[in-house]
């Protein structure tokens, strides 16, 4: 994993944690989890970590539909990463189909493309 991607991933997870802490903004926390998912979806460990956080987030938000939707995503995270089957740009939540690719935000695309050229 490229160090720039890993650093960006860690920054998004830190922003998630800061915003999901007591008194934080769960909507902004989720935004950062989705960005972390896009960055980490081709690393089995990072992909699994993000879906774990998504499960925790769904519990905190009492969003049981999201919680149920995260179960198959959690199970498929590792094989999806290993076999490169994760759909590019997919933010990982249930608002987007599990196999649906999505346009990558420009700032994240720049980080990901930089890593491809190294």
N, C-alpha and C positions, 0 to 999 in steps of 0.2 A: 504494500500500500504506500502510495506517495505521501511524503511528509506534509505537503500542503493540504491534501485531502484530509489527512488525519487531524491536522491542526484545526481546519475548518469544521470538521465533524465534532471535535471536542468543544469548540466554541459554541456550536449549536446546542449540544447537550448541556453545557453550562448555562446557556440562556434559558433552556427548558427548565432546568432545576431551579434557577433563580425565580422564574415566573410561576412555577408550580408550588413554591414554598407557601406556607401559610400567609394569607393576605395577598398572594400574587394573582396574576391574571392567567387563568387557565386557557383562555383563547389564544393569547400570545404564546404561552407554553406549548400548545399544540402546534402552532405555526413553526416553532423551532424544531419540534420533533419531526415534522414532515420534511423540513430541510435536512435534518440529520439523516433521515431515511434515504433521501436522494443521494447524499454523499456516501453513505455507508452500505448501500444495497449490494455491492459486489464484493464485500468482505463478509464472509460467513459470520464471524464473531460480532462485527459492528452491526450487521443486519439483525442478528438475533437480539443484540442489546437494545436496539431501537424498538423492536416489537415488544420486548419486555417492558420498556418504559411506556409504550403505548397502552399496554394492559394496565399498568399502574395508574396511568393518567385516566383511563376509562373508569377505573374504580373510584378515583378521587372525584371525578366529574359525575359519578353515578349515571354514566352513559352505558347502559347495558347492551344496547344494540352494537355499539362500538366494541365493547368487551367481547361479545360473541363473535363479531367479525374479526377480531384479532387472533382468535384461537387458530383458525387454519393458516393465517399469515405467519404466526409464530412457528407452527409446525413446518411450513414450507420455506421459511427464511434461509435455513442452512443449505438445503439442496438447491434452492433457487439461486443462491449466490455461487455455490460451487460449480454448478452446471451452466452458469450465466443465463438463466431463464428469467431472472427478475426483469420486469419491463422498465426500460429506461425512463427516468423522470417520475415514476410512480411515487406519490408521497406516502404510501403505506397505510392510509386510513380507509375506512369503509365508504367514504364519499366518492371514491374512485374504484372501479372494478379491480380485482386482485391481479389480473393479467393485462391491464390497460396501460400502454405507455402514455406519458404526459410530457408536454413541452417543459424543458428544464429552465428554471429562472436564469436570467442572463448572468448574474454574478456567480452562481454555482456552475453554470456551463463553462465559464472562463477558467475556474479552478479545475474542473474535470478535464477540459481540453488541454490545459497546460500539462497535466499529468500524462496524458496520452502521447504528447510530443517528447517526453523525457525518456 
